[in-house]
Amino acid sequence: MRRLLWLSFIPFFLWSCEDKMDEHYEVPGWVKGSAWELLSDESMDGQFSMFLEAAERAGYYEIMNGRGLMTVMAPDNNAFTAYLSEHNYSTVQDVPARELKELIGFHLLYYSYNKGSMENFRPEGEGAYDEGTEILDPGLYYKFRTRSSGEPTREVDPLTGKSVTVYHLERFVPVFSHYFFSSKKIDAKKNYEAFYPNSTWTGNDGFNVSEASVKEYGLIANNGYIHTINKVLEPLGSIYDQLKSNTEYSDFLAMYDKFSIYTPNDELTQKYGSALNADTLYLHSHRSPLAPIAMEWYKYDYQRLDTLAYRAYSLFAPNNTALSEFFNSYWKNSGYADYNSLDPLIQTLFLNEYVYSGSVAFPEEIVNGTVTTASGTKYNFDPYASDVNRKMCVNGSFYGLSKIQTPILFNSVSGPAFHEKRFLNFLYAMNGANLLSSFGAENEKYTLLIPDNSAFEADGIFLNYYAEGGKLEQKPEGEWEAVSSDELQRIIRAHTVMSEEVELKKQGTQIVPIQSAFCYWFVKDGKITCSNHFNGVLEPGSTIDPFVEFEEVTNSGKPWANGKTYTYKANAISGLFEAETEDGQGSSLQKALAICQDTRYPYYCFAQLLKQADMISGETIAGLAGRTIAFIPTNETLKNALAGKEIPGADKLMVYEDGTLGLIDSGNGLTSDEKIELKKYISNYFLVASSVPSACYPGSKMENGEYVNYSGNTIVYKDLGTSLSIQLKDGTKVVQVSGKYNYFPFCYNDGCFHFIESLLM
C-alpha cells in the first residue's frame, strides 16, 4: 500500500517542476525493480524479450533501468513478431537503427501514470498550474509525451530561399479512455475504429493506446508503471507528414506550404545544435491564421502540459481531383488561371476553411455539427464514407476528401470579393476590419454593396504587397501607412445592410438604412449614392452628380446563400461610400449650421437667425443634445418672412440684396427679450433627440404622430406615403416638406434635416 501511495503522487510532483529533458529524479530506495528488470524477470517467461532487445539496440537500456520516472507501453513477443512480419523484417536486427529508436521511444512516456491517471489525466494536478489552465471534462487530456522524435530535416524557407535545419519535437501518443468518449458524448467503439479499422476498441473499463489494446494495466516498477499492450505502436507523424506522404494531396500541400514560416529556436539550438552539427535549429510552422500542422506540438511550451495534452488540429484536405473540380466551377471564368494565381489572402482563407483548431475531431462530432469550419458552419460530408481517408496524427486528425463543399464565405454575400479580382481590395477591408466571418452567418440576411478596386484608389487607398502578405495602405503624410482597423470598419459599415435582403430599384427613388445609424443609401432611377456624399449637393457651386450606376453581382446567375450583393464605380466626388464614425467625430449638423457664412448655402439664413438668437457656441448649437431632426426654411422663405415681420423677435432683421442677413439698422441690435423670443421660435424647428427614432422620409421608421420640439411644443408629423408634412399642434398651418431633393434627408452623425418652404405658424 505504501508503494502504491507513493507512486500515485509521482505525476503531481513532476507537474510542479521545471521540465528538463535529460534529468532524472530521486526515488525512495525501498521501491525495488526497474521497468527493465521487471520485464526481463523470469516470471515474465521471456514474453517481452523482443521488445527489450529492440530497446537495447535503440539505446534505451539506461533509461529503462535507471531512476528516471517513466511509463512503459510494453508490446509482447506476439505483437512484435506481427510488426516485423508486416514490415518485411525477419528479426529485430533487421530494423534500421534510426527507425528502431523512434519506434521504441514511442512506447516510453515521460513521468509515471497508473491506470487511473491515464484514464483521466489532470494536468492541473494539486493546484500546480495557474488560472490559465484549461479545466476539462474527464479523459479529454488524451496526449502523453514520449521519447520518440523524428530525425531533423533540411528544408527550404520560402521567404529567404535558404536551406535550414528543422528540429522535430518529441511525439505525443494518443490515449483514448472511456472517459474521453463519454465526455465528447460520442460512441467509443464506432469512432475509435473509424480511425483504427484494424484494431478493436477494448477500453470500456480503461483505455486504448493509439492502435493497441491494453492486456494488463499498471505493473509497478521502481521507476514508474508498465502497461502491456497487444500491438507495437507505430510512431505517428504530423498532419503535415500525412499530406506530404500522399501525392494525392500534393496540390493542397503546395498551397499550404506557400505560407510556411521557419522560426529559429535558441533553446533547441543550445541543447542539440552542436550534436546535430547545426548552427541554428528551426521550428516549421505556418502563417496565421493557418494552423501550424507541421509542428508536432500545438505550441512550443514545455510548461503548458494542459495545452499540449488536449489541444490539436483536424485537417479536412481535398485531394487533387476535388481541388481541380472546385477551381473549375468557382474560379475558372473569373480571370484566374490556377490556384497559384489566386491572391495570397484568398488562398489563406480558403485553406483555413479546412482546418478545425479546437481538438481532435471524430466522425460523430462532424455529423452532429459540433466540429465547424473557421466560418462557424458545419462540414457537409459523410466522415464514415469509404472514400474518406481518415488518419490519426501526432498533432490531431486527418480527413482526406474526394469532394468538397463551397465554403460559406465564398458562397455568401462576400463571395464576389473571393470570386473576382476587381473586388480584391474590399476583401482585404473586410478581413482587416475583422468583419469577414460575420458575412458567413447562414441564419442572417445581408445586402452588401461592394466597391471595386478603383473606388479605393480614388480615395487614396492602395493594396501593397510585402513578404508577410498584402496590406491596404495610404499616404496621409507622404509615407505609406496601414489603414486602421477602425477606418476599415467604417468603410464596411457604409456598404452593409444588416438583417435584410434589399432589392435595389432601377426606377424611382428608394432610401435604404445601412448598418451605421443615420446613414443611408439613396437610390434614384438606377443610380445610387450614400447620404454622406449626397450632402455634397449643398456645397456652393457644386455641379457634380453624387449618384453613380450600380449593378447586381450574382453567383454565376444564382443567388448568394444569405442575401444580395451589388457593386458601383467611383465618381468625381469621392471613391468610397462613407459612414459616420461611432464616436461622433464625423460630419455634424450642428457644426454645418454653426460655421455657415456663405450665402450660397440654402440654409444660410436659418444659420444666421441661430446666431442672432445667441444659440451658437463655437461649433455647436446651445441646448441641442444627441441626434435631432431639423426642418429648415429655405433662404427665400426666410427672406420673405423677415420682410413681412412674421418671425417673432426678428423684426429688426432683414436679408440684403447680396443675400446676407443682418440688422435693418446696424446701430439697433436685438434686445435680450427679442433674442429669447427668437430662440424660442427657432427651437420649434428642432425635434428633441429622445423622440427621434431615425431620419424621416416617406416610408421611414418614424411613425405618424406627435413629437416634442426644443421649445417644448408639439409637432404633428405625417408621412403621406410620397411626401411629408409637419404642423405645430396648436398651429394654424400645415407645412409641406420640400420635395426638391426627392425627400432624401441630409444626414449627419448628430441628426438630419429637410427643407421646408413655409413657416410654422
WOCOR-V759120 format. One line per field, one symbol per residue. phi: phi as a letter, one per 40 degrees, with the letter a starting at -180 (. if undefined). burial: 1 if it has 9 or more other ideal C-beta (glycine too) atoms within 8 Angstrom, else 0. A space follows every 10 residues. Layout:
phi: ???
burial: ???
This chain:
phi: .dcccccccd ccccccbccb cbbbbcbdcc cbgcdccccc ccccfgcbcc ccccccccgb dcccbcbcca bbcbcccccc ccccccbgbc bccccddccc ccccdccbcc gbbcdccccb cbccfcgcbc ccccbbcdgc cbbbcbcbac cdbcbbcccb gccbcccbcc cbccbbcccd ccccgbcccc cccccbccbb cbccbaabbf cbcccacgcc bcbibbbcbc acccdcccdc cccccbccbc ccccccccbc bbbcbccccc cbdcccfbca bbbcbbcdcc ccccccbcac adcccccccb cabbbbcccd ccccccdccb bdcbgbcacc cccdcccccc cccbbbbcac bbdcccccgc bbcccgbccb accccccccb acbcbibbbc bcabccddcc bcccddcccb ccbccccccc cccfbdcccc cccbbbbbbb ccdccccccg bbcbbbdchc acbabcbgbc accccccccc ccdcbbbcfa bbccccbgba bbcbcccfba cbbafgbaab ccccdccccd gcbccccbcb acbccfgbcc cbibbbbabc bccacccbbc cccgcccbcc cdccbcbccc ccbdcccccc cccfccbgbb bdgcagcbbb bbccdcccdc ccccfcbdgb ccbabcccgc baccbccbcc cccccccccc cccccbccdc cbcacbadgc cccdibbcbc cgcbbcbbcc gbababacdc cbbcbccccd bggcccbbcb iaabcbbacc b
burial: 0010011001 1111100000 0000101000 1001111111 0001000111 1111111101 1011111111 1111111011 1111000010 0100100001 1111111111 1111101111 1011100010 0010000111 1111111111 0100101000 0001111111 1111111111 1111010101 1111110010 1010011111 1111000110 1011111111 1110111111 1110010010 1110110111 1100100110 0110010101 1111111001 0011111110 0000111111 0111111111 0111111001 1001010010 0111111111 1111110011 1111110000 1111101010 1010000101 1111111111 1101001111 1111111111 1011111111 1110111011 1001011111 1111111110 1110000011 1111100000 1010000111 1111111000 0001100011 1101110111 1111011111 1111110100 0000010101 0011100001 0111111111 1001111111 1001011111 1111010000 1011111111 1110110001 1001001111 1111101110 1100001011 0111100010 1010000001 0001111111 1111111110 0101111101 0100001111 0011111110 0011111110 0010111100 1011111111 1111111011 0
